[in-house]
Structures are given as C-alpha cells and as structure tokens.
Amino acid sequence: MTPAFQETLSDNVMSAQSTGVEYYDSISIKHKETKTYLHSHADKYPLRYDDGRVSSQGQQVTGYPYNDTNNYWQIIPNGVIDLEDQKPGRQVKTGDFVKLRHLVTDSYLLSHDVASPYYPTNQEFTTVALDQANGERYNDTLFEIKIENAKAGQQLKSVAGHVKLIHAPTRVAMWTHTTPLPDWAYKQAEINGNKNIQQSSNIWFIEEIPSIPKDSPRMIKEEKKVKHVPFLKKYIELQRAIFYHNNALTSSHPYSSQPIQWPFLLRGVSFWTQNDTRQQIYFLGNPIGWWLASSLLAVFAGIIGADQLSQRRGIDSLDERTRSRLYNSTGFFFLCWAAHYLPFYLMGRQLFLHHYLPAHLASALVTGALLEFIFNLDPVGLDENVLQQTQSKTPSKNKDRGGKRIVVPARDRVGRQGMLALWGACGAVMTVVVGGWYFFLPLTYGKPGLNPDQVNAREVARLPIPKPDKGDHRMRKIGGGTRVAAQVKMEGENTKGLSRRNMHS
C-alpha cells in the first residue's frame, strides 16, 4: 500500500515509526519488492563477464538481504564539497539532488554509461573516491529524490516514504531484481540503472536512520491525525496491488493446476500424508456433485442460446414468468460463477483447485435453480384466469382469445402419471451425490487409511493421489505425479511415521 493509503489507517505502525530524513543522516535503503539493501564492499567488478563484455572494474554495488554496516550511506546535499562545513537540520525533500556516501569505504555512489553485469541495456552502478566525486565525476554522483505521489516540497520520511533514485545526467532509475550475481559478487543481487523510470519495481524506501541518537527530539513521535482518501481510490489501489502480487507468485508446485482443469476436477491437492496409518487428506471434492454442477452450467448456456434463437424466429417457447426467473435468478448465479472463475485466466501465478471454490459454490446455485426450472411443472402464483383453458373460441391450443399465452397446470399436463417420476429422479440424483461423498470421505477427512487397491478405486480422471506401497507403507504418487512423502530408510533403522504438509499460497 502507498504511504497515502496507510495514513488513512488508525494505529498504523509504519506511519507511527516514520522519521523525517535530514541531510548528513546515515541511512539504509531497502528495495520495496525484493527486500534487499543497497550495499557495497571493497571488491571490484571483474574485467570481463562470461559473455565477453567489459566492465569498469569499479567497486561493486550490490543488493544484500541482511542488515549490515556495509548498507549504510550518508546523504549529502548538492553543492557541498567539504564535509567539515556540515549544517544539520535541513530536510531532504522530493525533487532534491543528493549524493550518497558509502560510510565503510568512504566512496560515493555513481552510475555511468557502462553496461551492467546482466543487462546490457542497463547502466552499471559503482562508487568512486572523494577526489573524483568532487572533481571530474561530480555530475555522475548526483541523484534526484523522487517521492511517489508526493506534493511539492514534501519531506522524505523513513519507512513510510516510497522513493525513486533517478540518476541526474542519464535519467535512469536505481533498480534491482532477484537473479543473484556469480561467485565474484558472493551471490548478491545486481544493482543497475533502469531506463524505464516509470516501472513500479524502481521503488525503494529508507528503512532506518542509525545516526539519530535515541534521545534526539526527532525520535519523539507526535500523535498523527488519520487522513481521508476517497473509497474508490483506495479500492482501485488494493485491487491493483492484489493483482500484481498474485501474478508475482510464479514458482512451480507439484499440485498446481490450470483453470481449464477445475470444472472437470482433473487435479486435486495433497495436504497431508502419514505412512504408518496410510492416512492422507487429499482435497478432491465430491466428483459426482462437482461434475453435475459443471455439466449444468453448459446446459444453462444451451437453454439461453436456444431461447434467444427461438425468439428471433418468432417462436415463444417460454412464458414471461419462467423466462424472468431463468434470466434474472439463474442468470445472476451464472454471472457470479463467471466473475469468480474467468479472471483466473488472466493470472500468471501458480494456481490450485481451491481457487475455484467460490465459483463452484456459484455453480451449485446454478444447479439448484436449473433443476427447479426443469422439474417444476406447476407454476405458483399465476392468476386463475391465465391458468384456465378457454372453451370455445381459442385461436390456437396455446393462445387465448386475447392472444395471451396459456399456462396449463402441471397435473393437467402429466395426467394420471402424477409426480412420482419426478420425485424418483430427484431421489436418484441425491442418492448418487451422497454416495459419492461417502465413497471419497477417507480422502476428505483422513480416516480411515486406504491401501493401494482402495486408492486405485478412488482414482478418477487419473488424479495423482498419493498411494502407499504394499510392502513398506511408504506413500508414493500414482498417475504420473511427483513423490510427496519422504522416503523411509528401511535398513538399520526403525520405520517411523512421517508426515508432511504440502504448503501452497
């Protein structure tokens, strides 16, 4: 969330802990996305990289994930040559041009027109000594402070302030990523200059200011008034943040699945297995109820399509009351299903079957409404004059003398057959659904344990359900899946029960 959003929250720890940054403060700078610190050490870049490109052989500037004294930088105002002429108390504001002095090596942060180790189109970041920083390389050590969504003259604050460091001469933004550098940089992150300064991953923040004494008046926090931001603006910001962070979860997982598989229940999720008792919890759902709900979604779409086609041809196949219930009630549930299901096709993150649960609930509501539409032959609440068949001057068997459609009561239509067949169909469907739930109950609740043959009997649509070996009770995968339980050493050791959770987002 942006600092402006956080200032609308009462008891906001981040806002309460923020401190205004002043010139000559020692600060640590942290990348918002990768959580790595801006870091430097005395080691130099190699003369040549693996692809043959040449570096400046300057001091390495890297990203380091842990707190360290090599992460401390002193922020120096533009125009200051002699550090003895310090005038503390001046605030650092958005739009200021500053220099960053690395305290441990007494060198100044610099970027120049040399390609970075991994990105030939991005600029290398390094440091130079004081004489060069105040001499011929002075401009190359200048960086603009650009606070996100800031007002003119707004002060930079620690923790709560999101900032971009823009190199003054070349207008590139300081940036990092997750791919570690080779051994010559101790597997630390690369820092380089990104030419796309609008990119959201260019954002950093000041995590701490270790140079401030604990008894300094700057450490006294005043109670801040909660600010107001329009609800719609906050809502849009949250949705963008949720969508972005979900797309960032791209790592692989043995039980991940694709949205196209969910309605057909082609892949479940193994949550827990225990070897000794052969128990396991495997998220599968009730296949009978699941497939019934998915198939009736297609039936509903077919009914709507057929009704629209018949109306265009002048054939009125449904009365207005039935059509209203079908479109408004069942149609609303169908739109709920689509709204909770279709957006997953736009996500690049790893996905699991449980992401379909809200949509599956909506599909169950569609199933109930559609079964009512199919089997409810006796409309309720219609006027008596509409339900009665005209006796003599009816233009057709489906129209009354006024041209209105006639609805005949269900008992008149089914005659002597009664409603027994309909109740029988309903009972059969319920029996199959309940039977499916009972059959897969050991996988849902983890009791009782199942032997390999019993697991095979419950393997539907080639689901990769963990299966115990007959000899040593070890859990293994069937259906081409990946082994999920730890191997049990059988020689020289007592077999112990192992359990393992498959964690996922």
Beta strands, then each sheet from edge to edge (+ up, - down):
strand 1: 26-31
strand 2: 37-44
strand 3: 59-64
strand 4: 72-77
strand 5: 97-102
strand 6: 107-115
strand 7: 123-128
strand 8: 143-147
strand 9: 162-167
strand 10: 173-180
strand 11: 189-194
strand 12: 204-208
strand 13: 269-274
strand 14: 279-283
strand 15: 466-468
strand 16: 475-477
strand 17: 499-501
sheet 1: 2+ 3- 11+ 7- 6+ 5- 4+ 1- 12+ 9- 8+
sheet 2: 2+ 3- 11+ 10-
sheet 3: 14+ 13- 17+
sheet 4: 15+ 16-
end
